[in-house]
Amino acid sequence: MKIGIVNDMPIAVEALRRVLALESAYEVVWVARNGQEAVQACACRLPDLVLMDLIMPVMDGVEATRQIMMRTPCPILIVTSGVGANAWRTFEAMGHGALDAVDTPNLTGPDKQQNGSALLAKIETIGRLIGEPASLRGKKPDPRQNAGGGDMLLGIGASAGGPAALATILSALAPDFPGAVVIVQHVDEQFAPGMAEWLNQTSRIPVRIAREGDRPTRGVALMAGTNNHLRLNSLGRLGYTPEPVSYVYRPSVDVLFQSIARYWTGHAVGVLLTGMGRDGAAGLKAMRNKGFYTIAQDDKSSAVYGMPKAAAAIGAATEILGLDQIAVRLTDLFNRAKEQ
């Protein structure tokens, strides 16, 4: 894997080099001292992965992520000192397409081995994601719709670029939105509470982390909050499970969507947003096969057109829409279902 490092601190760059040297498959192809240099480096030699710092002179990591994903899209991992202290910047970068975040390894402290291991684990996971086939061909969606009735549930799955997409949708849903909302966003459990709080600031309906045993509640958005998978059970309640342990995506959108298809007896809509890989495609297909209405975000409005593209390729989406159209469609679908 060819890796670009973006960091203005020589000590941090050296620490990253040392950690990457532990794996022979990783090669540092360039080092940029600020975001502007990173944008130029990606244009000249696009790496398999960029390790992006957040706080830098000239251009910070948030703006660099935005420009790279707009001009020369590639996987970006935020690697910065004090990720927790920079949570808001982290979510902004993820909104522009960064995949995940981890603290910069400190190879001088007592936890130096653990710090390096955390970085390597994140890179390994991303490596498994980008190694999957991306050449999938789309199919025209079937316009049939679910008849609705009973309790109403909206399931949303997202990954890279998801925070911004979720904020756009949730801010456009009315405070009296008649459905319950359950969200799976690919984000480490360390950042999930902060992200839920961040979304809650702009959402017109309350957003909070889903707790074990929660029942989906009308007009409330519940978000997966651990590295285990969030799923619905036969009693209509939410819970966390480590199974399947082999899934790269944690928490998995597929697990949530498949549980909705299996156990939800009322009206449901599934929405698969921007993200790398194909998590959620099979689950969205299961929901559609059950008769539920399903939506995939379109290529133009996706920060990373991976997951929704995979869904389109297998005919999992009833409809493919731009991000600015999704909330309007959801409002129409749920209001019509409420009247039935």
Secondary structure, DSSP 8 states (H G I E B T S, - for coil): -EEEEE-S-HHHHHHHHHHHTTSTT-EEEEEESSHHHHHHHHHHS--SEEEE-SS-SSS-HHHHHHHHHHHS---EEEEES-TGGGHHHHHHHHHTT--EEEE---TTSTTHHHHHHHHHHHHHHHHHHHTS-----------------SSEEEEEEE-TTHHHHHHHHHHHS-TT--SEEEEEE---TTTHHHHHHHHHHH-SS-EEE--TT----BT-EEE--SSSEEEE-TTS-EEEE--STT-SSSS-HHHHHHHHHHH--SEEEEEE-SBSS-TTHHHHHHHHHTT-EEEEE-TTT-SSBSHHHHHHHTT--SEEE-HHHHHHHHHHHHHHHHH-
